Amino acid sequence: MRRKVGGFVLRVNPILCDGFGHCHELAPELVKVDEWGYPIIVTTPTPLADLGALESARYAVRGCPRQALNIERIAEQL
Ligand code: SF4
């Protein structure tokens, strides 16, 4: 079995985002919200080996009603 290396961060397109904060409900460990409900994304890369966080990120991407989120892979070794 190959070990997952590197990490990921969530990216938000602020032009598309509606600011209702649904992503925070789906991935609270990766997304905080500001006082208006807009997402504040954790910018520190999360290891790909953290499968729980990766699954949360995927939920958030799939659940975003504006398709404003994506997962960016970070190649460096964490
Ligand atoms: S779920 Fe999507 S549209 Fe809603 S606040 Fe999060 S990034 Fe913005």
Backbone and ligand atoms as CSV (ligand in chain L), in Angstrom:
chain,resi,resn,atom,element,x,y,z
A,1,MET,N,N,0.843,-1.182,0.000
A,1,MET,CA,C,0.000,0.000,0.000
A,1,MET,C,C,0.885,1.240,0.000
A,2,ARG,N,N,0.562,2.180,-0.888
A,2,ARG,CA,C,1.351,3.417,-0.957
A,2,ARG,C,C,0.918,4.369,0.148
A,3,ARG,N,N,1.916,4.992,0.754
A,3,ARG,CA,C,1.647,5.969,1.792
A,3,ARG,C,C,1.399,7.320,1.146
A,4,LYS,N,N,0.349,8.012,1.577
A,4,LYS,CA,C,0.046,9.323,1.021
A,4,LYS,C,C,1.019,10.342,1.586
A,5,VAL,N,N,1.659,11.118,0.704
A,5,VAL,CA,C,2.587,12.161,1.141
A,5,VAL,C,C,2.048,13.492,0.664
A,6,GLY,N,N,2.572,14.541,1.267
A,6,GLY,CA,C,2.120,15.870,0.908
A,6,GLY,C,C,0.868,16.239,1.674
A,7,GLY,N,N,0.242,17.294,1.228
A,7,GLY,CA,C,-0.931,17.768,1.950
A,7,GLY,C,C,-1.920,18.442,1.025
A,8,PHE,N,N,-2.878,19.092,1.640
A,8,PHE,CA,C,-3.880,19.799,0.853
A,8,PHE,C,C,-4.365,21.010,1.625
A,9,VAL,N,N,-4.894,21.944,0.900
A,9,VAL,CA,C,-5.615,23.073,1.495
A,9,VAL,C,C,-6.898,23.270,0.687
A,10,LEU,N,N,-7.913,23.780,1.339
A,10,LEU,CA,C,-9.119,24.183,0.627
A,10,LEU,C,C,-8.898,25.584,0.076
A,11,ARG,N,N,-9.408,25.819,-1.107
A,11,ARG,CA,C,-9.362,27.164,-1.694
A,11,ARG,C,C,-10.789,27.590,-1.989
A,12,VAL,N,N,-11.054,28.859,-1.757
A,12,VAL,CA,C,-12.392,29.388,-2.028
A,12,VAL,C,C,-12.292,30.494,-3.071
A,13,ASN,N,N,-13.225,30.481,-3.997
A,13,ASN,CA,C,-13.336,31.557,-4.971
A,13,ASN,C,C,-14.280,32.603,-4.379
A,14,PRO,N,N,-13.756,33.736,-3.937
A,14,PRO,CA,C,-14.601,34.718,-3.242
A,14,PRO,C,C,-15.635,35.358,-4.153
A,15,ILE,N,N,-15.429,35.277,-5.456
A,15,ILE,CA,C,-16.409,35.854,-6.395
A,15,ILE,C,C,-17.678,34.991,-6.402
A,16,LEU,N,N,-17.500,33.667,-6.314
A,16,LEU,CA,C,-18.642,32.750,-6.374
A,16,LEU,C,C,-19.328,32.567,-5.023
A,17,CYS,N,N,-18.581,32.747,-3.952
A,17,CYS,CA,C,-19.083,32.428,-2.612
A,17,CYS,C,C,-20.276,33.303,-2.229
A,18,ASP,N,N,-21.321,32.645,-1.667
A,18,ASP,CA,C,-22.514,33.387,-1.245
A,18,ASP,C,C,-22.484,33.776,0.227
A,19,GLY,N,N,-21.511,33.224,0.967
A,19,GLY,CA,C,-21.332,33.633,2.353
A,19,GLY,C,C,-22.348,33.075,3.334
A,20,PHE,N,N,-23.014,31.985,2.982
A,20,PHE,CA,C,-23.948,31.386,3.929
A,20,PHE,C,C,-23.262,30.375,4.860
A,21,GLY,N,N,-22.005,30.071,4.604
A,21,GLY,CA,C,-21.215,29.291,5.547
A,21,GLY,C,C,-21.530,27.814,5.617
A,22,HIS,N,N,-22.140,27.256,4.583
A,22,HIS,CA,C,-22.449,25.831,4.598
A,22,HIS,C,C,-21.173,24.995,4.736
A,23,CYS,N,N,-20.082,25.463,4.154
A,23,CYS,CA,C,-18.818,24.725,4.214
A,23,CYS,C,C,-18.330,24.579,5.658
A,24,HIS,N,N,-18.588,25.564,6.473
A,24,HIS,CA,C,-18.189,25.487,7.882
A,24,HIS,C,C,-18.932,24.361,8.585
A,25,GLU,N,N,-20.187,24.162,8.234
A,25,GLU,CA,C,-20.958,23.082,8.848
A,25,GLU,C,C,-20.424,21.717,8.411
A,26,LEU,N,N,-19.923,21.630,7.192
A,26,LEU,CA,C,-19.464,20.358,6.649
A,26,LEU,C,C,-18.016,20.038,7.022
A,27,ALA,N,N,-17.211,21.074,7.210
A,27,ALA,CA,C,-15.799,20.857,7.533
A,27,ALA,C,C,-15.338,21.896,8.556
A,28,PRO,N,N,-15.887,21.814,9.778
A,28,PRO,CA,C,-15.569,22.851,10.769
A,28,PRO,C,C,-14.103,22.902,11.161
A,29,GLU,N,N,-13.394,21.776,10.993
A,29,GLU,CA,C,-11.980,21.781,11.358
A,29,GLU,C,C,-11.123,22.483,10.304
A,30,LEU,N,N,-11.694,22.713,9.120
A,30,LEU,CA,C,-10.933,23.333,8.035
A,30,LEU,C,C,-11.440,24.726,7.679
A,31,VAL,N,N,-12.668,25.033,8.056
A,31,VAL,CA,C,-13.279,26.308,7.664
A,31,VAL,C,C,-13.916,26.979,8.871
A,32,LYS,N,N,-13.463,28.159,9.174
A,32,LYS,CA,C,-14.139,29.015,10.153
A,32,LYS,C,C,-14.954,30.030,9.351
A,33,VAL,N,N,-15.792,30.782,10.022
A,33,VAL,CA,C,-16.534,31.821,9.313
A,33,VAL,C,C,-16.321,33.158,10.013
A,34,ASP,N,N,-16.370,34.213,9.221
A,34,ASP,CA,C,-16.234,35.534,9.812
A,34,ASP,C,C,-17.603,36.010,10.302
A,35,GLU,N,N,-17.664,37.217,10.766
A,35,GLU,CA,C,-18.911,37.704,11.375
A,35,GLU,C,C,-20.051,37.830,10.372
A,36,TRP,N,N,-19.747,37.833,9.074
A,36,TRP,CA,C,-20.791,37.908,8.049
A,36,TRP,C,C,-21.123,36.523,7.470
A,37,GLY,N,N,-20.425,35.498,7.913
A,37,GLY,CA,C,-20.687,34.148,7.435
A,37,GLY,C,C,-19.787,33.695,6.299
A,38,TYR,N,N,-18.849,34.557,5.904
A,38,TYR,CA,C,-17.932,34.163,4.827
A,38,TYR,C,C,-16.828,33.269,5.385
A,39,PRO,N,N,-16.390,32.310,4.601
A,39,PRO,CA,C,-15.427,31.341,5.099
A,39,PRO,C,C,-14.033,31.918,5.293
A,40,ILE,N,N,-13.425,31.483,6.375
A,40,ILE,CA,C,-12.010,31.739,6.630
A,40,ILE,C,C,-11.348,30.378,6.583
A,41,ILE,N,N,-10.599,30.160,5.523
A,41,ILE,CA,C,-10.026,28.836,5.281
A,41,ILE,C,C,-8.715,28.681,6.041
A,42,VAL,N,N,-8.538,27.530,6.660
A,42,VAL,CA,C,-7.260,27.211,7.293
A,42,VAL,C,C,-6.210,27.106,6.190
A,43,THR,N,N,-5.159,27.899,6.285
A,43,THR,CA,C,-4.182,27.947,5.198
A,43,THR,C,C,-2.991,27.018,5.434
A,44,THR,N,N,-2.855,26.497,6.642
A,44,THR,CA,C,-1.789,25.536,6.903
A,44,THR,C,C,-2.160,24.218,6.228
A,45,PRO,N,N,-1.291,23.690,5.376
A,45,PRO,CA,C,-1.629,22.431,4.699
A,45,PRO,C,C,-1.930,21.308,5.690
A,46,THR,N,N,-2.942,20.550,5.371
A,46,THR,CA,C,-3.314,19.373,6.160
A,46,THR,C,C,-2.733,18.148,5.464
A,47,PRO,N,N,-2.091,17.268,6.201
A,47,PRO,CA,C,-1.514,16.079,5.567
A,47,PRO,C,C,-2.585,15.247,4.849
A,48,LEU,N,N,-2.238,14.767,3.668
A,48,LEU,CA,C,-3.158,13.888,2.941
A,48,LEU,C,C,-3.451,12.611,3.720
A,49,ALA,N,N,-2.525,12.260,4.594
A,49,ALA,CA,C,-2.721,11.055,5.404
A,49,ALA,C,C,-3.833,11.228,6.435
A,50,ASP,N,N,-4.248,12.472,6.680
A,50,ASP,CA,C,-5.366,12.720,7.604
A,50,ASP,C,C,-6.661,12.490,6.830
A,51,LEU,N,N,-7.062,11.237,6.771
A,51,LEU,CA,C,-8.188,10.871,5.907
A,51,LEU,C,C,-9.504,11.472,6.375
A,52,GLY,N,N,-9.645,11.676,7.665
A,52,GLY,CA,C,-10.865,12.294,8.172
A,52,GLY,C,C,-11.005,13.731,7.683
A,53,ALA,N,N,-9.910,14.482,7.755
A,53,ALA,CA,C,-9.938,15.869,7.288
A,53,ALA,C,C,-10.131,15.921,5.776
A,54,LEU,N,N,-9.502,14.998,5.067
A,54,LEU,CA,C,-9.648,14.967,3.608
A,54,LEU,C,C,-11.093,14.664,3.218
A,55,GLU,N,N,-11.732,13.756,3.950
A,55,GLU,CA,C,-13.129,13.447,3.666
A,55,GLU,C,C,-14.019,14.652,3.973
A,56,SER,N,N,-13.726,15.364,5.057
A,56,SER,CA,C,-14.476,16.583,5.371
A,56,SER,C,C,-14.324,17.608,4.258
A,57,ALA,N,N,-13.097,17.751,3.745
A,57,ALA,CA,C,-12.865,18.704,2.659
A,57,ALA,C,C,-13.678,18.309,1.428
A,58,ARG,N,N,-13.727,17.023,1.150
A,58,ARG,CA,C,-14.518,16.558,-0.007
A,58,ARG,C,C,-16.010,16.812,0.198
A,59,TYR,N,N,-16.489,16.612,1.410
A,59,TYR,CA,C,-17.894,16.934,1.726
A,59,TYR,C,C,-18.158,18.403,1.458
A,60,ALA,N,N,-17.241,19.246,1.925
A,60,ALA,CA,C,-17.436,20.692,1.762
A,60,ALA,C,C,-17.449,21.078,0.284
A,61,VAL,N,N,-16.551,20.489,-0.492
A,61,VAL,CA,C,-16.503,20.804,-1.931
A,61,VAL,C,C,-17.802,20.364,-2.607
A,62,ARG,N,N,-18.231,19.142,-2.292
A,62,ARG,CA,C,-19.467,18.629,-2.904
A,62,ARG,C,C,-20.690,19.387,-2.426
A,63,GLY,N,N,-20.647,19.862,-1.163
A,63,GLY,CA,C,-21.812,20.525,-0.591
A,63,GLY,C,C,-21.903,22.003,-0.865
A,64,CYS,N,N,-20.872,22.571,-1.433
A,64,CYS,CA,C,-20.888,24.010,-1.705
A,64,CYS,C,C,-21.893,24.300,-2.832
A,65,PRO,N,N,-22.928,25.087,-2.547
A,65,PRO,CA,C,-23.962,25.312,-3.557
A,65,PRO,C,C,-23.502,26.181,-4.719
A,66,ARG,N,N,-22.393,26.858,-4.560
A,66,ARG,CA,C,-21.905,27.754,-5.617
A,66,ARG,C,C,-20.667,27.208,-6.317
A,67,GLN,N,N,-20.267,26.003,-5.973
A,67,GLN,CA,C,-19.048,25.397,-6.538
A,67,GLN,C,C,-17.869,26.348,-6.410
A,68,ALA,N,N,-17.775,26.939,-5.226
A,68,ALA,CA,C,-16.733,27.929,-4.975
A,68,ALA,C,C,-15.511,27.338,-4.285
A,69,LEU,N,N,-15.565,26.062,-3.947
A,69,LEU,CA,C,-14.463,25.433,-3.218
A,69,LEU,C,C,-13.753,24.415,-4.080
A,70,ASN,N,N,-12.457,24.305,-3.861
A,70,ASN,CA,C,-11.718,23.190,-4.444
A,70,ASN,C,C,-10.595,22.805,-3.504
A,71,ILE,N,N,-10.107,21.618,-3.721
A,71,ILE,CA,C,-9.004,21.085,-2.915
A,71,ILE,C,C,-7.726,21.236,-3.718
A,72,GLU,N,N,-6.767,21.929,-3.134
A,72,GLU,CA,C,-5.465,22.086,-3.793
A,72,GLU,C,C,-4.469,21.183,-3.100
A,73,ARG,N,N,-3.829,20.337,-3.861
A,73,ARG,CA,C,-2.807,19.467,-3.298
A,73,ARG,C,C,-1.500,20.229,-3.160
A,74,ILE,N,N,-0.810,19.989,-2.072
A,74,ILE,CA,C,0.490,20.575,-1.814
A,74,ILE,C,C,1.498,19.429,-1.902
A,75,ALA,N,N,2.453,19.575,-2.820
A,75,ALA,CA,C,3.336,18.439,-3.110
A,75,ALA,C,C,4.409,18.209,-2.075
A,76,GLU,N,N,4.810,19.267,-1.360
A,76,GLU,CA,C,5.940,19.114,-0.443
A,76,GLU,C,C,5.643,18.096,0.639
A,77,GLN,N,N,6.701,17.503,1.092
A,77,GLN,CA,C,6.598,16.579,2.221
A,77,GLN,C,C,6.258,17.397,3.461
A,78,LEU,N,N,5.268,16.972,4.217
A,78,LEU,CA,C,4.898,17.698,5.437
A,78,LEU,C,C,5.569,17.085,6.638
L,1,SF4,S1,S,-20.409,26.621,1.032
L,1,SF4,FE1,FE,-19.497,27.602,-0.780
L,1,SF4,S2,S,-20.791,29.361,-1.215
L,1,SF4,FE2,FE,-21.248,28.702,0.893
L,1,SF4,S3,S,-19.914,29.929,2.227
L,1,SF4,FE3,FE,-18.813,28.036,1.765
L,1,SF4,S4,S,-17.559,28.489,-0.047
L,1,SF4,FE4,FE,-19.126,30.095,0.118
